Amino acid sequence: MLPSEPLTALRGIGPHRAERLLGLGLECVGDLLLLIPRRIERAPEPATIAVARRDADRQADLQGREFRLSGTLSSLRFHRSGRGRSLLKVRLEDGTGFVDLLMFNQPWRRDEFRVLVEEGEKVELAGRIVSTRSGPALASPRRHTDERPLPEPGTYVPVYPLTEGIGQDLLRGLIQIVLDDAPGDGGITLPAERLPAPLLAEMDLPPLPTAVVELHRPADASAFARATRRVAFERALAFQARLRARRAEASNRQALRFPRTASDEAERVGCLPFRLTAGQERVLGEILEDLARGVPMRRLFQGDVGVGKTVVALVACARVVKDGGQAALMAPTELLAEQHYRGLVAVEPGLGESLGLRPVLLHGSLSSAARRDALARLAKGSANLAIGTHALFSEEVAFRQLGLAVVDEQQRFGVAQRRRLLAKGPGAHQLLMTATPIPRTLALTLYGDLDVSVLEESPPGRGQAQTHIVDTKQRTRVLNEVARRVARGERVFWVCPRIHREDPDPSVAEEGPAAAEATFEWLLAELPSPPGPGVELVHSEIPVEERQARLARFRSGATAILVGTTVLEVGVDVPDATVMVVEGAEHLGLSQLHQLRGRVGRGPAASICILMADGKGLERLRFLEKTTSGFDVAEEDLRQRGMGALAGIHQSGLNLEGFGSGIGLDDDGIDLLLAARRVIASSPELAASYSPAAEQPAG
């Protein structure tokens, strides 16, 4: 089996699973060998149920620790609720006590465990201890079988990044199957080492074939650390080689030219209902210079929340349409796309027309008639600006002459997705925008094929949100503060990290963060009845027409509190909103929380952001009380969570062409990135060897 063979060559991997594995950047068999685990754990020693319950009760830090238990099964119960959610609860007994096994949203295991209960055979399981109202329980246990044995006690077990529909057992099994076939007759050959021995010695790195084995079957923590570093360096080298190739390719391509003239520029800027800041004028000038050149613009436009990036992009779009071109503005959510469209056609009457922009809106929730009309107008050219979501790069969307593609919150899109949009306009320019600032050195390393513009100053008249970190136990106190502010006429965002309760059994106390639906019901019950403040619920599962109506009521002040998920992170601009409450804040990164608090402080009124968190998460968030600078937050988020989370590539191999996770943004991780950039820049032969066509297996 060759490393380049598709994953469907492996037993048990069909097209559906292969598509889901793409979410981890896994396209071929060889990719499995270079998948970097998040960490390693020691497989637990067998324990009695009494010991497991005692240890979990006595030591709070054992909550979530894995235990290995054996016994017989009894009293199976299965609960099913709406939206496909379910809970399977089975009791395990061993003579020293009992513990409940909890399997969330795994209805297919019901028959498996029903047979085991009926036969009364002894079973051995491993799982993590969680707290419920009836005491400790074992969540999502794995059962020891001949086909899928549990790891030997005391051995080191990799814990891999996951994606929807792909569990640890599946990934571990696939990788071990591939390793078992390497090397050997007909088996996969381990990746070749392409780096010279002196460089490996200088960087204290093991050879790549050795590192691959130690990555997935580590002898100890030290061997795993060295293997992780070597494989991470391999990823960084391949990534930098792709950037180098893209730079060379872009420099040889021709682009549409939109010459810059002072009179046209002054006319377009004069149409705005406000003056641009000096920073906006500087960045706009950089973009207009690029549009005037005969090579495609590839520019990353970084700016903190609320600094006015969108208006700069719209003026650039206006320049393109002035000469007969068309532009596209792609956003990651329907909410954000709707806000951009509304800003041109509703909030500022005549703004789009005065800029020469005739926009259409395209996203998945449009009616068939509205979609057909928008597609026809784009194809004919009567519409010169398409605003939308992923729907923009569907095959049905055709432009008469696409001259500029603007991608908002670009870290949420994969490189392949952005290319599909650009392919609709040969010679089109590309402007990538992000409100998740990345330190300039890192941006040049991650996006070495792009020019980088940075906008830091905010428009005048904007306030700042004062941030407070509070314990989740003070939820009622937060509610009282919110009620007091609402009584003064203020408006409030209340954000939860998820929509629904995972556990359909209300008797089970969930460990995860609050759900938006449950919080909405709690607020309705706790706040004064009408004529008290209105409360609205907004999330991605609500039909678009109803969602827009609820947002409109909140914008107008008819509703005082808007409850939602992190979909509110971008796309909701309500200058009169002054309070942001985030529950379960410990489950979110600092940059995402900074985005959320950017929803308030957009008007002149004093604003407040309250972040509720549990336990250890409180201290991690204290940094947000000290600064309002997105770049400072990005630096700290980089240090705490690593590059994958910051750059939007964690568990998302489609972004940045599969660069993937595995390199943290501590000093060592940045050194690896910079070293990879130096090596590729200084060795054209080595850079060429990392092109897909040149990749060869060892020996």
Steps between C-alpha positions, in 0.01 A plus 500: 500500500641838397483806729325686216207255486164646610363421845225296339769237436479419873239257627204676658558834326234582245441829316295646789770437763772612261319831455480547876870420540570789264404720795830392657694558177520124436473418130727200451642210701831678555321795663400273788865444589562876523194577713637652820322395822394774738667319786568153641345334805596200711250219457339450844557199724190291581308631803193401698185710477526583870852641451393698192201654680705579809784661305263706285305619807812591699700674230324743272794497259427135421177606331562414137779251577475165327430184703509134396220299663350155461181333622153398384229719349142562610205742476535637149303821433471689173369857462436669167411866452448727201764599244656152501643518853496197730646358820578136571554428872621156621604399851834323559551299822806315628420398859665810649240742367333627186546778248281617213630492143381797293501494120378824342356495148614142433170317443673225302659372823162419654479153340863424587447573868155341516657165400776542758245576773293197408798263486649628825855457374788685660615804302804726521466868414697824507358852514513836668337577831241779494277636774122452489227566752506131595878495546805419283433337163713360217444702181517348150685184615703285261452126536786252480451249217730275299450725196554824696705424809560768760864620523728310736501667845787745542570544129488843336193567287475785247201736523426633150313811385149405389237621260127437474422130461858385562583360845823410678451126458459529124809719455716290730392183323572639153844628593597175672387302193721715278795467738456125521541488123823702506748383397444162339401324184209686354489735798525877502852643503579764760565856375851568377740732681585792272694719743880477521641334811686817614172697508327226701790496746502880527127504583514185714240324288465124439477364144148521361434119479597464867292803596188364327512178703574682828219744432234228510676239716714706737729325744481795738410869519845613387489288186152631423613863539793454259281315250233772516761765432643313199161434339389858570815620325414276203157664477656846525749423223227373268287803576779749435583321175139543387511871590819537296339331201189717529712818510679394184173407329331829592789710370459343156123555469321791341218690673233751406628857544295771669710818473502732798394864450483764772168645376321164494636415843390832649153459345451154651629594845285814491188284468551359848289642786817532712870576462748216473769483766864545402549125541207420271632739236847339522369145455262608224796653318694173526204308355442747216869483405468120476186525285684727258778247440489227238557213744232354730471668839533255790469712813418410861318788670522471878306721735359481848128473566316816396785688331309537171647240265175441310462859378856490363417179313179651360684805365745258332201316350367834376830560319470168319138547390577854377693339211236239427625223726306310765589424860414228751491529877494159670417465872508186720144533637163603365475754781816678388404485131157644584662780701732596213208503256275692740773760552487587131129485429325577830705661777656769282241577230673574176850398615526206264356705215733794564799263492372350177434165669197295399512206742323165512490265800574128467486241779351160564177623660379707206179398327536338157350806329735745677797280419410474131458878478838566667679249275345649186596856597860397570536311175361795296705757691201705619623414851865587553551385861417155638478478879463153644631193678647174369215513248714738291734228381228257393505404132176690432658837581645664190640853465517703184842631607619441855775749578531484881421229755484616863494225764390621845617302804722314257639259762162326496542395138737246354750584228317268260174683569654840435649371175159382382374855532804646322460247218179679403702799386826447308728786592299593811662658805462362853464685830489288816373668818520385859401647835712237677830686490817296455837645606679630191798261523267206524274632223796521263593143594150358465401710199836552332337524158286799603559869554381606845313818596426579864235744628504567874329834568124509558267761346416790732191479721546135598513399863675207664356205688622451856554127558420310821575132568258333742445148628210308348364456853415872491253455214210641703705807590575553131129470425423769757756733343354437156146565626615828655661617175202394291276706728716800402429430133823319412516202261676171574660212310504170694720238329527126567750265331234254378135490394356195679558290808700194396326283757127453443456378859445812717597298809860490377711800599704582192866591528505709183417868456150641500279452195328797335154341502518415871633848584223663298237306696675585830503873418132494407423339835724725711448842343188707569195413293375743234506796487853408608790457251453280197739208444582354159685182402721488190705210369584329171209254508233772499357570150657804341180708477421450868863563595502828310175604669642431844819691424295791368301515823824502700654773283191717534488464878173306505699216657752563777692169519627288211601144597708307249806292429841609375331564165469850651881526495476666159217643297289683758565873520277675753671824613246546781586165665707560814519164681656171389465192723686182403433176685749213492772746398769252603402291196592781258832648396606851594478624140145369465400664829661823380284478188190451712568798722550698181122474448465768771682830532411582139318816602600785733330352811705325769483123455576189703598142415440230765678168446376213718735206546566202725804411709837517331350680201460815709872570523560439129248771416636766736717627215190645332445731797841656435482594132261597222759456223421218262869461417590459868218246534624315192851479647365354824263263320795390291695423816212319673340298224747473217499594137225266385234666710618853426538468125179306459676179395455290811304188401448647157750362256327667206622839620848611402518195275520241770761665722298364792567500872805374681720810522427711802577868500735487790856611429596155374204484262581839349865397468391192302291715264779750444755221454278337238471829317880545500567144382254521210624845396865388498453165325302498173575129460350419839201725428440314175513165682203605714274561201226234476642355179843455660396327820647151515490225765812381675723235354 
